[in-house]
Amino acid sequence: MRIKDGAMISIRNLKKRKGRTILTALGVAIGTSAIVSMLALGLGLQKNAQESLGDFGDMSVLQVYPNWSNVEPGESAKITDEQMRGLEAIPGVQAVMPSVDFYGSIEITMGRQYNDARISGIDFSKAEAFGYEVLEGTMADGSLREVAVSYGFPDNFYEKTKSRPNRNDQTAEDSKQAYMDNVEYNYNLGRLPVAGKNLTLSQIQYLADDNIKKKEYKVHVSGVFQEGAGEWGSIIYLPLELVKSMNEWQTGEGGVGRGREQETGYDNVRIKVVSNEQVQGVVDEIRKQGLDTWSPTDMLEEMNQFFLIIQLILGGIGSVALLVATIGIVNTMTMSILERNKEIGVMKVLGATIPNIKLMFLIESGVIGLLGGLVGIISSYGMVAVVNIIAKNMVGENLSSALAVIPLWLTLAAMGFSLVIGIVAGLYPAGKAAKISPLEAIRNE
């Protein structure tokens, strides 16, 4: 018997029992649809999460910090100039940009408006290499009085107003305290234009004798960075040397600041890697030098591990339905053997070999699996479309891409898996059919 003949006989037998064939294939379709839909949801969630990593910055930019596990309690740590040179020498490093944070107390004003921004010192000559793009104005040229601000800085202004209290029956001291307590804050100023404007930075130094000193800096805002560039929140970026001198003044001449001793070095360093493929190698070298580092790739790796577990769980849930469908195929094919004993006996008498009989039943079970897989995939596309429509209506633009996605490889894998499941389910019935004695089958009939 040729394979073509076996296939024709198998298809003819399936057509004779349309109801049973359709119901069995429907079981496979439900199982396939469950697995594909579950995996599509997991893949869609993973894709959305990966796309959201773009908000954390360039994947090839690393943040390097002192390794705090090697620092004694109460001590502080800085990245030294010597360590900086070691970082610059790592193969694959394109650029290195240190930064210094200001740790003292400061009041930031623009006219009558206040802004509680954080102050960070950076090297403006390397800013563009690290994703700092100017939205308004121009990039600061690095001179001591030229600064830049984050995208969120113009939204963070507020005004303070003081209402005069009723002074009747109040002492002078009580009246002063009441005046201080009646401060009102207005945060509804909207986004103020700051590019090209001047700011006043009033640094406050707390002395050991409980007195205070102030030092003012007049700075010019050269530009506003794009949203997502560098860091988030309200930040003023000053030249490195200016922030260093501010920290020195904060703790110098009897100043106590926050109890910090005068320090040299950098709070953290940004490293631009030549390509994403070299990131892991650079990370390993940084840690060998006794420093700690973080990059979006760390989060991506953890995220992929998490979603792999999610997909295994979702796929396992769908596999239960497919297991039931597999049992259904075995049952259907076994019943078919009992009904076709005479046919099998006649075929053997006419010269059909054991492999011919097995092939015929394996083709039948494989066709049932393939048919069920095809219907299951089609229904999966429909279910995914409905899920995405509902998700879009509920979440809107907050969803970066479709909630559930069916990539081509998943479609092909589902089709192949359904075919394999059908063939595997047909192995037992095919073996049982091959063992039927032709004389016994004809005599019983």
N, C-alpha and C positions, 0 to 999 in steps of 0.2 A: 504493500500500500504506500502510495506516495504521500508526502506531507500535504499536498494540495487536496488529495482525496480525503484525507483525515479531517482537514479543515472544513471541507464542504459537508461531510457527514455531521460534524460537531455543530455547525451553524444550523443545519436542518433540524437536528434534535432540539436545539435551543428554541427554534421557532415553533416547534410542536408544543412546547410547554411554556408559552409566552408569559402566563400569569406567574408561574413559579420563578421564571428567569427574571422578570421585572422586579418582583418582590425581593429576591436575593440580591440583585444589583442595587436596589434601593438601599438595602442595609449597608453595602459598601459605600454608596454615595453619601449616606449620612455620616459614616465614620470618616471618610475622606474630607468631607466638608467641615466636620468638627476640627480635625487636625489642621487643615489649611487655614481656617478662619482664626483659630487660636494662635497659630504661628504668625499669621499676618498681623494680628493685634500686637503681639510681642515685638515684631520687627518694626512696626509703625511707631510704637512707643520708643524703641531704641533709636530710630532715625530722628525723631523729634528731640530726644535728649542730646544726641550728638550734634545736631544743628544748633541747639541752644548753647553749646560750648563756645560758639563763636563770640558770645557775649563776654567770655572770660579772656579774650585776647588771642593774639597770634599763637598758634600751636608750637612755633619754633622759638618762643621767648620763654626763658626760664627765670624764676625768681630765686636768688641765692641768699641765704640767711646764715648767721652764725649757728653752730650746732649747740643748742642750749643744754643738751644732755651732758656736755662737757664743762658746763659753767657751774660754779658753786652757788648755792642759794645766797641771794643778796648782792651778788656780783652782776655786772652787765658785760656784754660782749659786743665787739665791733669787728667788721671785716677790715683787716689792715691793708696798707698799700702793698706789702709783700704778697699777701694772699691775692690781691687784685692782679698783680703781675703773673701769678701762677694761673689764674683763671684765663687771662689773655693768651697764655701759651698753650692752652688745651686745643688739640686738633679739632677742627669743625666749628670753632668759635669765630663768628664774624665781627661782633662788636660787644663791648662791655660798658655798661653805664651805671655808676654808683649813685646812691641817693642817701640823703641825710634828713631825718625828721627833726622838727623843732619841738622841744619838750617843755618849754616854759609857758607862761601866761601872756596872752596878747589880745589886744582889742583892735579889730579891723573895721575901718569906717570908710565910707565914700560919701562925703558931705554929711548929711544927717542920718544916713542909713548904716546899719551895722551888719556884719556877716561873721558867723561863727565857723570860719573855714579852718581846715587843717593846713599846715605849712610843710612843704617838702622841698628840699633842695636837690636839683638835678643838673646834669650837664646838657645844656640846650643844643650844643653842637652835635650831639648824638641822638637827640630826641626823635627825629623823623625816622631813624632806623628802627625804633621801637614802637612805632604806630602812633606817635603823637602828631596828629594832623590838625592844622589850624582851620577852624570853621569861620571865625571872624578875626579881622586884623592880620597881623603877621607873626612869625616866630620870633621870640625874644632873642636878641643878639648876644646874650651872655654878660652884658654889662651889669653892674651891681644894682642898678635901679630899674632895669627892664625885667618884667615878670610876665608870666602867662597864668591863666586860670583854667580850671576844669569846666566841662560843659554844664555841670550842676551848680557852679558858683553863682551865676546871675540870678538863679531862682531862689537863693537862700538869704536874701536881704530882708531886714525887718527894721522897724522904727520903734524908738522908745519915747513915750510921752509921760510927763509927770503932772498929776493934778494937785493943785494946792489944797491942803486940808484946812478945816476950820480951826483957827488958832485960839478960839475962846477957851478959857480955863485950861490952857496948856502951858507947861513950862517951855523954855527955849529948847531944851534937850528933847522933850517929847514931841515938840513941833518938828524938829529936824528928823526924828525917826519916822514920824508919820509921813513926812514928805518923801522919804526914801521908800517907804512901803507902798506908796501910791504910784507905782510905775506901771504903765500899761504898754503892752507890746502889740504891734500891728504887723502881722506876717503876710498880709494880703497885698503885697506890693507887685506881684507878678514877676516877670522876667525883665530885669533892668539891663539897659545897654552898658557894657563895661569896657569894651575894646576901645583903646585910646584914652581912657579915663585914668585919673590919679587916685591912688588909695593911700590911706595913712595907717601904718602899722605901729601901734603903741605897745611896746614891750614893757611888761611889768616885772620888776625884780623885787622879790621879798627878802628883806634883810633879816639878819639874826636878831636884831633888837626890835622886831615886829614893825619896823617902818618899811616903806616901799619906795622904790625909785622907778622912774619911767624913762624910756628912750624911744624916740619916734623915728620912723623911717618913711620917707615919701617915695613911693614907687609908682611906675607907669605900667599900665596893663597893655602889653603889645598885642596880645591875641587871646582868643578863647579856643580851646581844643575841641575837636569833634567829640560827639557822644561815644563813649566806650574806649576812647583813647586813654591809655595809661591806666587810670584808676577811676573809681566812682565816688560820688559825693561832692561836697564843696571843698575844693583844694586850691591853694595858691602855690604855684611853682616858682621858687626863687633860685637864683644862682647858688651853686654849692657853697662857694666861699662866704656868701652873705649869711646863709643858715649856720655855717660853722661859727662865724663870729658872733651871731646872736646867741648860740648855745654857750659860747665862752663867756659872754657878758652876763648871761643868766646865772652862772655859778661863780662868777668872779667877784672880787671886791666885797667879800662878805655875803654875797647872795647865796641863798639856799635852794632856790628853784624848787625842784621836786626831790631834793635830797640826792641828786646825782653828782658824782664827781666829774671833773673835767675829763673828757674822753677824746680820743682821736680815732679816726677810722670812719667806717660807713655802716649804717643800719642794715641795708640790704643792697644787693647788686643785681641788675638785670643783665642777662646774657642773651644775645641774638645768635642762634645757631644757623649754619649755612642752609641746612635742609631738615625736614621733619625726620628723615631716615637716620640722621646722626644724633638726634636728641638723646636717645637712651645711652649712647656711648659717652656723650658729654656729661650726662647726669651721673654716670658711674665714676667718671674722673673727678667731678666736683666732690663727691662723697669721699673719695679716696684722700682728698686734701683736707678732710676734717670739717667740711661745711655741709649745710643742709640745703635742699633745693625743692622747688615745687614747679610743676608745669601743668598746663591743661591735659597733657598726655597721661599724667597720673590719674586724673579724674576719668579720662576716657577708658583707661584700662580697668579701673574699678567698675565703671558703668557697664562695660562689655561683659564682665564676669557676672554682674547682677542680672543683666538681661538674658544671659545664657541660662541661668537658673530659672528665670521666669518662663523662657521658651520651653525648657524641658518640662516644667510643671504643666504649662498649657498644652503642650504636645502630648504629655502623658494622659491628661484628662480626655483629649480627643481620641487617643489610642484605645481607650476602653470601648468606645462605640465600634471602632474598626475590628477589635478582637471579637466582639459579638457577631459582626458581619462575617468574619472568617469562619466562625463556627457554623453560621448559616450556609455558607458555601459548601462546607464539608457535609452538612446534613442534606442539602439539595442534591449534591452529586451522589451521595450514598443511596438516596431514594431512587435516583435515576438508574442506578445499577440494578436494583431490585426489580424495577419495571422493565429493564431491557436485557434480562438474562438470555432470552431466546435469541435476540439480535446479536449479542456478543458471541453466543455459541455458534451461530450460523457463520459469522465473520471468521471465527477461528477455523471452522471446517473448510471454508473457502480459501484459507491460506494466510489470514491475518496473523501476524506474529505478536508476541507479548509487548514489544516496544510499540507496535502499531496501536494496540488497544490502549496502552498507557498514554500515548501521544494524543489520541482522540479525546480522552477525558481531561487531560491537562489543557488542551486547547479550549475545551468547553469552560473549564473553571477560569482559565486566563481571560477569556472573552467576557465572562461575567465580572471579573475584577476590573478589567479595562473599561467596560461600559459604566460600571458604578463609579470608577474614578473620574471619568469624563463628566458625568452628571454632577458629581460632587464638586468638581472644580468650577463648573459653570455656576452652581448655586453659591459657592464661596465668593465668587466675584460679585454676585448680587448682594449677598450679606454684607460684604466689605463696603460696597457702595452705599448701602443704607446706613451703616455705622458711621461712615465719613460724613454723610449729609447731616445726620443727627449731631455729630460732634461739632461740625462747622456752625450749625445753628446755635448750639449751646455755648461754645467757647469763642467762636468768631476768629478774629485776627490773632488772638493769643496762641493759636496753634500754628507752628511754623510750617508743618506739612501735614499730609493725610494721617489720620489716627491709626489706620490699618493699611498695610501695603502688601501686595502679592507680587514679588519679583518673579522674573521668568524662570529662574532656577527652581523656585518653589513649585511652580506649575509643572515643570518637567519632572521634578522629583516625585510629586504626588502621583502623576500618571504612571511613572515607572514603579513606584511603591505599590500602587493598586494592582498592577499587572503581576508583580512578584507575589503579593498576598494571595491573589487568585490562584496562581500556579502552585504555591506552597499548600494552600488549602485543598487543592486537587490531588496532591501526592497520595494521600491515604486511599481515597476512593479509586484512583487509577490503579494502585497496586492491588486493591481488592478485586477490581474488574479483571485484571490480568490473570488472577489465580482461578478464575471460574473455569471449570471443566466443560468443554463443548458438549460432550455426550450427556453429562449430567444436566446441563442447562436445557438441551433440547428435550430430554426425557421428562423433566419436570414440567415443561411447558405443554 
